[in-house]
């Protein structure tokens, strides 16, 4: 068994696990996410009996007591030769834990992406919860805006911490690209103090729906959108993976936005920081 000791928040965990899982899949090995053993009950994989708190406890204990080898990927500049040696070390053990955000198996991930997405299909109760919000936009262009604040005040020294006015201005520029479409925006984020009036005043001709769900429900809602926009984040990135939704990563909120500004998961996920 290969154990993925995930790091960070929910979608960081999913993508890190995806690299390890896909590598294991190619080599005919089983793989378990330690974080998913006890968190994030929104996905089909949470029903897998291998993902349970007891397995989490036993695997973490075995690793900490050095009863199970641990292979770490922490250096983004690590040589390919060093990475290959670590891959060989993983395969050499019956049970092993893989740690570190820098584990990368891009080609394996894309090869088994469809299977992985099936594991992370949303459970029916999550889909049912967001269905009424989606029905409100029936026949309209659905655009998801991911507002990321909280930890982004510190991450990358606050480089991608944007104000509501900046997000609203991004929405205004996107609307200008589709003058003949009836548009609805879904705004999801980790800031409970979003100033809703700023969005409505900046783009009064469209409807804004502000999500109030848990992270799984917000992710599900964004995954049903036709277009997505947000700062560089694994959250919006993973939302785009479900239906290959075009995603605009806001690198500069003052920049002009054109159709080529929106990109697909298969290229963007190689650029995640």
N, C-alpha and C positions, 0 to 999 in steps of 0.2 A: 504494500500500500504506500502511495506517495501522499504525504500530508502537506497541504499548502497553508503555511502560517501567514494569513493575510494581514495587510497593513493598511491603516487609514480608514476612510469612511466607506459606505456601502458600495458605491460603484468602483472605487479603487479596489476593494476586495474582489468584486466580480471580475474585473479585467485582469488582475494579478492571477486569480484562480484560473481564469480562462487560458492563460499562457501555460500554466503548469498542467492543467487538465488536458489540453490539446497535445502537449508533449507526451503525457502518459498515455493518451488515447492512441497515438501513433505507434507506441511501443507495447501496446497490449497490457498496460498496467491500470490498476484502479487508482482513483485519486479522490481525496476528500479535502474540503475546505474547513479548516478549524474554526474560522469565524462563522461560517454558515451553519455550524453545528448548533449554535445557540442564539443566533441573531437573524433578522431579516426573514420573517415567515411569509413573505409576499409571493414567493415563487414556487413553481412546481417542485424544484429540487429540495425544498424544505420537507417534503413528504418522503424523501429517500431515507430508509431506515439507517443507512450508514452515517447520516448526518444527525448526530444526537449529542447531548451534553456529556454523556459518559465517555464517548470516543474523544471528544475535545479534551476532557480532563486527563484521560489516560495518555493521549499522544503528547500533550504539553508536558506532563510529568515525566514521561520517558525521555523527551528531548532535554529537559532541564537537568535530569539525573545522568545524562549521557548514556542512557540505555538504548538510544536510537540516534543514528548520525544525523547531523544537521548540515545542510548545504545552503550557504548564504549568497545572495546576489544583491550587493549594496553599492557597487561601483559602476556608475554609468559609462565610465571610460575603460572598463575591463576589456582585455583583448579577446578576440574570437577564440583563440587557442585556449585561453583560460576557461572560457565559458564551455567549450567542448569537453574539457577535462572534468568540469563539474557535472555536466550532463552524464558523462560516463560513470561518475561516482554515484549519481542518483540511481542509475540503472543497475549498479553493482550490488545494491542492498534490497533486501525483501521489504523492509520498512524504513522509510527515510522521510525527514521533514525538510521542506524547501522554504526558505525565508528570503525576504527582501523585495523591495519594489522593482528592482532592476531586472528581474527574471523576464526574458523575452523569447518568445517563439512565434514570431509573426506569421510565418508561412503555415505552421501547424494550426494556429488559431483560425486563419482564413479557410484552411482545408476542412476543418470541422465546425466552422461557425454555425451552420444550420443546426447541427445536433446540439451545440452549446446553447443556442437561443431557445431550443425546445426545453432544455433543462430550466431555463430562466423565464419560461412563459409565466405570465401572471396567474395566480390562483383565481378561480371564478369569483370569489367574494370581492377581490380587488377590482376586477373588471366590472362587476355589478355596481360598485360604489362610484365609479367614474362615469358610468353609462349616462346618467341624467345630464351631466355637464356636456357630454359629447352630443347628446340629442339636441341640445340648444343651438348647436352650430350646424345642424343638418343642411347640406347643400352649400355651405359657405366654406371659404378658405380658412382652415384652422392653422394658426401660427402660435407656436409655443415660445414664450420668453422665460428663460431660466435666470432668476435674480439670485446671485450668489454673494452673500456678505458673510457675517459671522467670522469664520476662520480665515476668510479672504482679507481681513484687515491685517493679518500677519503674513500670510503665504505670499512668497515672492515680494516681500516688503510692501504689500498693499497695491501691487502693480495693477491688479484686475478688480480692485474694489471700486465699483461704479455707483453713482447716485441714481435715485429714481428718475431724475430729470434726464440723465444720460441714457438710461434704458428706454425711457419714453421717446427720446429723440431717435433712437435706433428704430423703434416701432414706427415712428412717423416716416422715416426714410424707406422702410420696407413697404408700407402702405402706398407710397408714391410709385413703387414699381408695378403695382397692380391697380391702376385707376378704375378698371371696369369690374373688379371683383368685390363681392360682399364678404367682408373679413371679420373674423372674431379672433381675439388674442386670449390665450390662456397664460396667465402669469403664475409661475410656481417659484418658490424660493425658500430660503432658510432664515428670512428676516420677517418676524411677525408685525413689524412696524412699517411695512410698505405704505407709501403715501399714494393711495389709489386715485385721489383727485388729480395728481400731476399727470398721470397717464390719460385720464379722461379729458383733461383740459388741453393736453398737447395734441391728441388725435381724437377729436370729438365725433368724427364721422364713423368710427368703428366701435364695436362692443369689446370691453375688457371683462374677462371672467377671472377672478382671483381665487386660485385653489386654496383650500384649507385642509387638505388631507395629510396623511402621514407620508414619509418618503416613498414608500412603495406606490401609493396612490398617485402622488405627483409624477413619479417616473412613468407610470402607466398612462396617465393623461397626456404627457408629452410624447409618448411613443405613438399616440394616435394622431398627432398633428401632421400637417402637410409640409410645414417648414418649421425649423427651430433656430433660435438665436440665444446666445449666452456667452459669458466669458469662457476661456479655456477651462474645461472641467470634465472629469470622467462621467459626471451625472448627465449632462446634455449629450455627451458622446455616446453613452450606452443607450440613452433614449432613442438616438438616431439609428442604432443598429437594428432594431426590431423590424422596421419597414424600409430600411435604407433611406431614411428621411434626410433631405438636404439640410445641412447645419451650417450656420454662420457663427464662427467663433469671433467674438468681439475683442479684437486685439487693440483697437483704437476706437473709442466711441465717437470720435469726431470724423472718422473716415467716411467716404462715400460708400454706398452699398449698391452693388449690381448683381445680376444673376450669377456670374462666376464667383461671387463672394461666398456662395453656399457650396459646401463640399460634402462628400460622402464618407461614411464610417471607414471604409477599407483603406482610404488614404490618410484620414485624420488620425486614426488610432496609432499610426506609426510615429506621430509627432507629439504624443502626450508627454508632458513634462514630468 
